[in-house]
Amino acid sequence: MTQERSFKEWIQQDEIPVLVDFWAEWCGPCRTMNPVLQELSARQEGKLKVLKVNVDKNPRAAEAYRVQGIPTLLLFKGGKIVWRQSGAMPLPQLERALAPWLRG
């Protein structure tokens, strides 16, 4: 319960967007995305928060957001999903996709 409440608190913040990565340890494309998300987090420090949700350990969260394939990335702003992507993608493509929400 504490983790779930904490998750909800994070995604409902208005200050900065929150990118949630739904992943699993056994997922090859998820492992590919890990360094991409680490680099993105470092480059966008203060403009973006990245959270990782393991679908095997948190199946209710995956169900709640209708995650059917992994990796799935959801961008939240003020508690609302403003962008969604399933599948791995390179850093430049991810940065371009998120750019409208990372300005200012």
C-alpha positions in Angstrom: 0.0 0.0 0.0 2.7 2.5 0.9 4.5 1.9 -2.5 1.2 2.4 -4.3 0.4 5.6 -2.5 3.9 6.8 -3.2 3.5 6.0 -6.9 0.3 8.0 -7.0 1.9 10.9 -5.3 4.7 11.0 -7.8 2.5 10.8 -10.9 0.2 13.5 -9.6 2.8 16.2 -9.1 2.6 19.2 -11.2 6.1 20.6 -11.0 7.7 18.2 -13.5 6.6 15.4 -15.7 7.1 11.8 -14.6 8.1 9.1 -17.1 7.1 5.7 -15.8 8.9 2.7 -17.3 6.9 -0.6 -17.0 9.5 -3.3 -17.4 10.5 -6.9 -16.3 13.9 -8.4 -15.6 13.5 -11.1 -18.2 12.6 -8.6 -21.0 15.4 -8.0 -23.5 14.1 -4.8 -24.9 13.6 -3.6 -21.3 17.3 -4.2 -20.6 18.1 -2.2 -23.7 16.0 0.7 -22.5 17.7 0.8 -19.0 20.8 2.8 -20.1 18.7 5.0 -22.4 16.5 5.9 -19.4 19.5 6.5 -17.2 21.0 8.9 -19.7 17.7 10.6 -20.2 17.3 11.1 -16.5 20.8 12.6 -16.2 20.3 14.9 -19.2 16.9 16.1 -18.1 17.6 16.4 -14.3 15.2 18.9 -12.8 12.9 18.7 -15.8 11.8 15.0 -15.7 11.5 12.3 -13.1 11.9 8.7 -14.3 10.2 5.9 -12.3 10.6 2.2 -13.0 7.7 -0.3 -12.3 8.5 -4.0 -12.5 5.3 -5.6 -13.9 6.1 -8.9 -12.2 6.2 -7.3 -8.8 3.5 -4.8 -9.4 0.9 -6.5 -11.7 -2.0 -4.3 -10.4 -0.2 -1.1 -11.6 0.3 -2.7 -15.0 -3.3 -3.7 -15.2 -4.5 -0.3 -14.0 -2.7 1.4 -16.9 -3.5 -1.4 -19.4 0.1 -2.3 -20.0 0.0 -5.3 -22.4 3.5 -5.2 -23.7 6.8 -4.2 -22.2 8.6 -2.0 -22.1 5.8 0.5 -22.0 6.6 4.2 -21.2 3.9 6.5 -19.8 4.5 10.2 -19.3 2.4 11.7 -16.6 1.8 15.4 -16.0 -0.4 16.4 -13.1 -1.7 12.8 -12.7 -2.8 12.5 -16.4 -1.1 10.5 -19.1 0.1 12.9 -21.8 2.2 10.4 -23.8 2.4 6.6 -24.2 4.9 4.4 -26.0 5.4 0.6 -26.1 8.7 -0.8 -27.2 12.3 0.2 -27.0 13.5 3.4 -28.7 16.9 5.2 -29.0 17.6 8.2 -26.8 17.4 10.8 -29.6 13.9 9.6 -30.6 12.7 9.5 -27.0 14.0 13.0 -26.4 12.2 14.3 -29.5 9.0 12.6 -28.4 9.1 14.0 -24.9 10.4 17.5 -25.9 6.9 19.2 -25.8 6.6 18.4 -22.1 10.2 19.1 -21.1 10.4 22.8 -22.1 10.6 25.4 -19.5 
